[in-house]
C-alpha cells in the first residue's frame, strides 16, 4: 500500500470514528433507547416497507440470519413486531410493526430528527449547505442507489452574500472565457444593486454545498419580465442547470401575470443561445458593440408567455 493510499485510508477511518461519535452510535443504546443501531435499522426498514419477508430484511441489512432472528425474537417479546407465515410460501415469514412498535419507531424518528436539527443549528446557512452537499457527495461516490437517483444540485432563493458572488463570478468567468473586462463586471454590479427581493425573483444553484449557478427575473414593465444574469460554472455544465433556471424564470413570470419575457445577451454565448432557443425565445434585434476593446454583437431575445 502506497503512502498516499495509507494516508487516505487513515483519513476515512478517522472520519468514521468522529462521525459515529457525533451521532451517538457509540452509546449503549441509540437515541437513549435500549436498542442498538442495527436494531433501530431493523425497525426503520420494517416501518418503511409496511411488511417484509425476513429474507428480504436480511438482504437489506446484510446481517447474519441468526443475528436477525435474535433481534426479531427480542422485538416480539417487547411487543414491537408481529410475525406470520407467508400465504404464498409457508417456509417464509413476514414481519410487520405492531401498534406499539410503530409508536416506538415514531418516537425514535422524531428524536433523531430533533438531534440533527440541534446539530445543524450550530452551523451557518452556508456551512449547513456544505455539510449536506458533502454528505450527498459521499453517498453518490460510494454507490448509494437512493442518492444516485436524486438531482445532483439544489436550487434555492438568494441570501446574504450571494449577490457579491454573482458579481465576482460574472467578472472572473467572462474575463477568462471571453476576454471581457471591468466594465462588464460593473454592469453586473449595477444589475445586482437594482434587484429587489420584494419585487423581483432570483435563484442560486448549489452542488455539494458550493454555488455553481444563478439566474434572476426582474420586472421590466407592467407586462414584461426580464431574464438576467444566467450563469453556470464550467464544473456544473452538462447537468441541465441552465435549462432548469430558464424554466424557473418562465414559470415565475407566468405566475406573476407577465405577458412577455425578454433578455439581453451577446452572440458569442452559444450555449446560452441554444438554451434560450429551446425555451421558445426568438431574436428580436441586434447591434454591434464593444467590450474591453473587443467587438461584440448585442442581442435582444423575447417570447410570449
C-alpha positions as CSV (number, residue, x, y, z in Angstrom):
1,X,0.0,0.0,0.0
2,X,1.5,3.4,-1.0
3,X,1.9,6.2,1.5
4,X,-0.8,8.2,-0.3
5,X,-3.3,5.3,-0.1
6,X,-2.4,4.8,3.6
7,X,-3.0,8.4,4.3
8,X,-6.4,8.3,2.6
9,X,-7.4,5.1,4.4
10,X,-6.4,6.7,7.7
11,X,-8.5,9.8,6.9
12,X,-11.6,7.8,6.1
13,X,-11.2,5.8,9.3
14,X,-10.7,9.0,11.3
15,X,-13.9,10.4,9.8
16,X,-15.8,7.2,10.6
17,X,-14.7,7.4,14.3
18,X,-15.5,11.1,14.5
19,X,-19.0,10.9,12.9
20,X,-20.1,7.9,14.8
21,X,-19.2,9.8,18.0
22,X,-21.2,12.8,16.8
23,X,-24.4,10.9,16.1
24,X,-24.1,8.9,19.3
25,X,-23.7,5.5,17.8
26,X,-21.1,4.6,20.4
27,X,-23.6,4.9,23.2
28,X,-25.0,1.6,24.6
29,X,-28.5,2.5,23.3
30,X,-29.2,4.6,20.2
31,X,-31.2,7.8,20.9
32,X,-31.3,6.9,24.6
33,X,-33.3,3.8,23.8
34,X,-32.5,0.2,24.8
35,X,-31.8,-0.7,21.1
36,X,-28.6,-0.7,19.1
37,X,-28.0,0.9,15.8
38,X,-28.7,-2.3,13.9
39,X,-31.9,-2.9,15.9
40,X,-33.2,0.6,15.0
41,X,-32.3,-0.1,11.4
42,X,-34.5,-3.2,11.5
43,X,-37.4,-1.1,12.8
44,X,-36.7,1.5,10.1
45,X,-36.8,-1.0,7.2
46,X,-40.0,-2.7,8.5
47,X,-41.7,0.6,9.1
48,X,-41.0,1.9,5.6
49,X,-41.9,-1.3,3.9
50,X,-45.1,-1.9,5.9
51,X,-44.4,-5.7,5.9
52,X,-41.2,-7.6,4.9
53,X,-40.2,-11.1,4.4
54,X,-37.4,-11.9,6.8
55,X,-35.1,-13.0,3.9
56,X,-35.6,-9.6,2.2
57,X,-34.9,-7.9,5.5
58,X,-31.7,-9.8,6.0
59,X,-30.6,-8.9,2.5
60,X,-31.4,-5.2,3.0
61,X,-29.3,-5.0,6.2
62,X,-26.6,-7.5,5.1
63,X,-26.7,-9.3,8.6
64,X,-26.4,-12.9,9.7
65,X,-29.6,-14.9,9.7
66,X,-29.1,-16.0,13.3
67,X,-28.4,-12.4,14.4
68,X,-31.6,-11.1,12.7
69,X,-33.6,-13.9,14.2
70,X,-32.4,-13.0,17.7
71,X,-33.3,-9.3,17.1
72,X,-36.8,-10.2,15.9
73,X,-37.3,-12.6,18.9
74,X,-36.4,-9.7,21.2
75,X,-38.8,-7.3,19.4
76,X,-41.5,-9.9,19.6
77,X,-41.0,-10.3,23.3
78,X,-41.1,-6.5,23.7
79,X,-44.4,-6.4,21.7
80,X,-42.8,-4.3,18.8
81,X,-43.4,-6.7,15.9
82,X,-45.8,-9.4,14.8
83,X,-44.8,-12.3,12.5
84,X,-46.8,-14.6,10.3
85,X,-46.3,-17.2,7.6
86,X,-46.4,-16.1,4.0
87,X,-49.6,-17.1,2.3
88,X,-47.6,-17.9,-0.8
89,X,-44.8,-19.9,0.8
90,X,-45.3,-21.4,4.3
91,X,-41.5,-21.7,4.6
92,X,-41.2,-17.9,4.7
93,X,-42.1,-15.4,7.5
94,X,-43.5,-11.9,7.1
95,X,-42.8,-9.4,9.8
96,X,-44.6,-6.0,10.5
97,X,-44.6,-3.5,13.3
98,X,-47.3,-3.7,15.9
99,X,-49.1,-0.6,17.1
100,X,-46.6,-0.4,20.0
101,X,-43.7,-0.9,17.5
102,X,-45.0,1.8,15.2
103,X,-45.3,4.2,18.2
104,X,-41.8,3.3,19.3
105,X,-40.3,3.9,15.9
106,X,-42.2,7.2,15.5
107,X,-40.7,8.4,18.8
108,X,-37.2,7.4,17.7
109,X,-37.6,9.1,14.4
110,X,-38.8,12.4,16.0
111,X,-35.9,12.3,18.5
112,X,-33.4,11.6,15.7
113,X,-34.7,14.5,13.6
114,X,-34.6,16.8,16.6
115,X,-31.0,15.9,17.5
116,X,-29.9,16.5,13.9
117,X,-31.7,19.8,13.9
118,X,-29.8,20.9,17.0
119,X,-26.5,19.8,15.3
120,X,-27.3,21.9,12.2
121,X,-28.4,24.9,14.3
122,X,-24.8,25.3,15.4
123,X,-23.7,26.0,11.8
124,X,-24.3,28.9,9.5
125,X,-26.6,28.5,6.5
126,X,-23.6,28.3,4.2
127,X,-21.9,25.7,6.3
128,X,-25.1,23.7,6.5
129,X,-25.2,23.6,2.7
130,X,-21.6,22.5,2.6
131,X,-22.3,19.7,5.1
132,X,-25.4,18.4,3.4
133,X,-23.8,18.7,0.0
134,X,-20.7,16.8,1.2
135,X,-22.8,14.0,2.7
136,X,-24.8,13.7,-0.6
137,X,-21.4,13.5,-2.5
138,X,-20.2,10.7,-0.2
139,X,-23.4,8.7,-0.8
140,X,-23.2,9.1,-4.6
141,X,-19.5,8.2,-4.7
142,X,-19.9,5.1,-2.6
143,X,-22.9,3.9,-4.7
144,X,-26.0,4.7,-2.6
145,X,-28.8,4.0,-5.1
146,X,-31.1,6.5,-3.4
147,X,-28.5,9.3,-3.8
148,X,-27.8,8.3,-7.4
149,X,-31.4,8.8,-8.4
150,X,-31.6,12.4,-7.0
151,X,-30.8,15.6,-8.8
152,X,-27.1,16.4,-8.2
153,X,-27.9,20.0,-7.4
154,X,-30.1,22.2,-5.2
155,X,-31.9,25.4,-6.3
156,X,-32.7,28.0,-3.6
157,X,-33.5,31.6,-3.2
158,X,-30.7,34.2,-2.9
159,X,-29.5,35.0,0.6
160,X,-26.9,37.3,2.2
161,X,-23.5,37.0,0.4
162,X,-24.9,35.7,-2.9
163,X,-25.1,38.9,-4.8
164,X,-21.4,39.5,-4.2
165,X,-20.7,36.0,-5.5
166,X,-22.8,36.7,-8.6
167,X,-20.8,39.9,-9.4
168,X,-17.4,38.2,-8.7
169,X,-18.1,35.1,-10.8
170,X,-19.5,37.0,-13.7
171,X,-16.5,39.3,-13.8
172,X,-13.9,36.5,-13.4
173,X,-15.6,33.8,-15.6
174,X,-16.4,36.1,-18.6
175,X,-13.0,37.7,-18.4
176,X,-11.4,34.2,-18.6
177,X,-13.7,32.7,-21.3
178,X,-14.4,35.8,-23.5
179,X,-11.9,38.5,-22.5
180,X,-14.5,40.9,-21.1
181,X,-13.2,43.4,-18.6
182,X,-14.1,45.6,-15.6
183,X,-16.9,47.4,-17.4
184,X,-18.9,44.2,-17.7
185,X,-18.4,43.4,-14.1
186,X,-19.6,46.9,-13.2
187,X,-22.7,46.3,-15.4
188,X,-23.5,43.2,-13.4
189,X,-22.9,45.0,-10.1
190,X,-25.4,47.6,-11.2
191,X,-28.0,45.0,-12.1
192,X,-27.5,43.4,-8.6
193,X,-27.8,46.8,-6.9
194,X,-31.1,47.4,-8.7
195,X,-32.5,43.9,-7.9
196,X,-35.2,43.9,-5.2
197,X,-36.2,40.7,-3.4
198,X,-39.6,42.3,-2.7
199,X,-40.3,43.0,-6.4
200,X,-38.1,40.5,-8.3
201,X,-37.0,36.9,-8.0
202,X,-33.8,35.0,-8.2
203,X,-32.3,31.5,-7.9
204,X,-28.9,30.2,-6.8
205,X,-27.8,26.7,-7.6
206,X,-25.5,24.6,-5.4
207,X,-23.7,21.4,-6.0
208,X,-22.3,19.7,-2.9
209,X,-22.8,22.9,-0.9
210,X,-20.9,25.1,-3.4
211,X,-22.6,27.8,-5.6
212,X,-22.4,26.9,-9.3
213,X,-25.1,28.9,-11.0
214,X,-27.7,31.7,-10.8
215,X,-30.4,33.5,-12.7
216,X,-32.7,36.4,-11.9
217,X,-36.1,37.5,-13.1
218,X,-36.8,41.3,-12.9
219,X,-39.8,43.5,-13.7
220,X,-39.2,45.4,-17.0
221,X,-42.7,47.0,-17.2
222,X,-46.2,46.0,-16.3
223,X,-46.4,43.3,-19.0
224,X,-42.7,42.4,-19.4
225,X,-40.3,40.4,-17.2
226,X,-36.6,40.3,-18.0
227,X,-34.3,37.3,-17.5
228,X,-31.0,38.4,-16.2
229,X,-27.5,37.1,-15.2
230,X,-27.8,33.5,-16.2
231,X,-24.6,31.8,-15.2
232,X,-23.5,28.2,-14.8
233,X,-19.9,27.3,-13.7
234,X,-17.9,25.2,-16.1
235,X,-17.7,22.4,-13.4
236,X,-21.5,22.1,-13.4
237,X,-22.2,22.3,-17.1
238,X,-23.9,19.3,-18.7
239,X,-26.3,18.8,-15.7
240,X,-29.2,20.6,-17.3
241,X,-28.9,23.5,-14.8
242,X,-29.2,26.3,-17.4
243,X,-32.4,24.9,-18.9
244,X,-33.8,24.4,-15.4
245,X,-33.0,28.0,-14.4
246,X,-34.6,29.4,-17.5
247,X,-37.6,27.3,-16.8
248,X,-37.9,28.7,-13.3
249,X,-37.8,32.2,-14.7
250,X,-40.6,31.5,-17.2
251,X,-42.8,29.7,-14.5
252,X,-42.4,32.7,-12.1
253,X,-43.1,35.3,-14.8
254,X,-46.3,33.5,-15.7
255,X,-47.4,33.1,-12.1
256,X,-46.9,36.9,-11.7
257,X,-49.1,37.7,-14.6
258,X,-46.5,38.9,-17.1
259,X,-47.4,38.6,-20.8
260,X,-43.8,38.6,-22.2
261,X,-40.3,37.8,-21.2
262,X,-37.2,39.3,-22.8
263,X,-33.4,39.0,-22.2
264,X,-30.2,40.7,-23.3
265,X,-27.3,38.6,-24.4
266,X,-24.3,38.5,-26.8
267,X,-23.9,36.4,-29.9
268,X,-20.7,34.7,-28.6
269,X,-22.6,33.0,-25.8
270,X,-23.5,30.0,-27.9
271,X,-24.5,27.6,-25.1
272,X,-26.9,30.2,-23.6
273,X,-28.4,30.9,-27.0
274,X,-29.2,27.2,-27.5
275,X,-30.9,27.2,-24.1
276,X,-33.0,30.3,-25.0
277,X,-34.0,28.9,-28.4
278,X,-35.0,25.6,-26.8
279,X,-37.2,27.6,-24.3
280,X,-39.0,29.3,-27.1
281,X,-37.2,32.7,-27.3
282,X,-36.6,34.3,-30.6
283,X,-34.1,37.0,-31.7
284,X,-35.8,40.5,-31.8
285,X,-32.8,42.8,-32.6
286,X,-29.1,43.0,-32.6
287,X,-26.4,45.7,-32.9
288,X,-22.6,45.9,-32.8
289,X,-20.9,47.0,-29.6
290,X,-17.6,46.9,-27.8
291,X,-16.4,45.2,-24.6
292,X,-12.9,45.6,-23.3
293,X,-11.6,46.5,-26.8
294,X,-13.4,43.5,-28.4
295,X,-16.2,43.8,-31.0
296,X,-19.4,42.1,-29.7
297,X,-22.9,41.8,-31.0
298,X,-25.6,42.8,-28.5
299,X,-28.8,40.9,-28.9
300,X,-32.4,41.2,-27.5
301,X,-34.4,38.0,-27.4
302,X,-38.0,37.5,-26.3
303,X,-41.0,35.3,-26.2
304,X,-44.7,35.5,-25.3
305,X,-45.9,33.9,-22.0
